[in-house]
Amino acid sequence: MDAIEHRFVQVNGINIHVAEAGPVNGPVILFIHGFPELWYSWRHQIVALASLGYRAVAPDMRGYGDTDAPDDLQSYTCFHIVGDLIGLLDAVAPQQEKVFVVGHDWGAYIAWHLCLFRPDRVKALVNLSVVFALRNPNGKRIEVMRAVYGDDYYMCRFQEPGEIEAEFAELGTERILKEFFTYRHPGPIFLPKGKAFSRLPETPLVLPSWFSEEDVQYYTNKFEKKGFTGGLNYYRILDRNWELTAPWNGAQVKVPAKFIVGDQDLTYNSFGAKDYIEKGGFKKAVPFLEEVVIMEGVAHFLNQEKPEEINKHIYDFFQKF
C-alpha cells in the first residue's frame, strides 16, 4: 500500500481524487469502483498489477470519497461519469490512446457505457458482477424493477432523495457498510421501510476473513465525511440515463471483454441473469465477450473476497493484448 500515490486531477468541472501505482509509462489499467465503495476497493489489484508492470489508476468516482460530489442529481448521468473518466485518462495517460479497464458493480455499468460511447479508448475490458444488457425500449429501469420485485427492492427504496439516507443515519454509517459488505444471500436485497436490513442493530456482525476492522474504518471515515447521497444518485439517475441513451437503442458493446461473477452474488441471482448469460443473450449484446467465469462460493465483492484469483484473471486476459 505504501507504493500507492495519491493526487487530485481537475477534469470535467470537478476535482477527482485518484490512487496510482506502477511504472509511469506502463500500460494503464483504469479501475472503476461501485457502491458503497471507493478507490480502496481495488487496493489488492492496484498493488498486484503495478508489480507486474502496469500503471494502475483507481479514482474515487464522482460523489464518493475525496472526489467532488455535486449537489445536482442531474450531474450524475452516465455521460457525466464517462466524461469524468475520459478527462481523467487524458490527464494521467495522455500518450496512451487506449487503456485497459476493470469495473465492478456500478463501476461495471459505467465501464460498459465507457466502451459503448468511446470504444476507441479501450483496449480490453474485465468486468465484475454486472452484465451489459441491450437497452429495453419498452420500459424505464425503475418501473421494470418495481414490477418484478416491488417497492421494497433496494434500488426502488433508494429513489426518494433523503429517505434512505435518514434510515441509514439511524443505523449508523459503520453498521450500514458492514451490512452491505457481509451480504451473502444469493438473491435481491429488500429494505422495507423502517426495517432496512432485517437484523436488529444490536445483533453483532461477524466480518469475513477478507474484510478487516481496519478496512471498515477506512470506508466509514470517508462515508461519514461525504455521506451516501453521491453514490445513491447513480441509482436515482437510472431512468434519466434510459431516456438519454435512446440513440444507442440496440447498440452492442464491441470491445474485447471478460466477465467474472460469483455464484452467490445478488446480481447473478436476480432478473434472470443466469439464463441471460447461459442462453446467449449476453454474448449477443457483447459480441467480443471472450470468457465468462462463474466463481463458486463467492459473493458480490469478489475482488476483495478473492483478490489473488481476480488479479490472475485480469493479468491473464490483458496479457493477450
Secondary structure, 3 states (H helix, E strand, C coil): CCCCEEEEEEECCEEEEEEEECCCCCCEEEEECCCCCCHHHHHHHHHHHHHCCCEEEEECCCCCCCCCCCCCHHHHCHHHHHHHHHHHHHHHCCCCCCEEEEEECHHHHHHHHHHHHCHHHEEEEEEECCCCCCCCCCCCHHHHHHHHHCCCEHHHHCCCCCHHHHHHHHHCHHHHHHHHHCCCCCCCCECCCCCCCCCCCCCCCCCCCCCCHHHHHHHHHHHHHHCCHHHHHHHHCHHHHHHHCHHHCCCCCCCCEEEEEECCCCCCCCCCHHHHHHCCHHHHHCCCEEEEEEECCCCCCHHHHCHHHHHHHHHHHHCCC
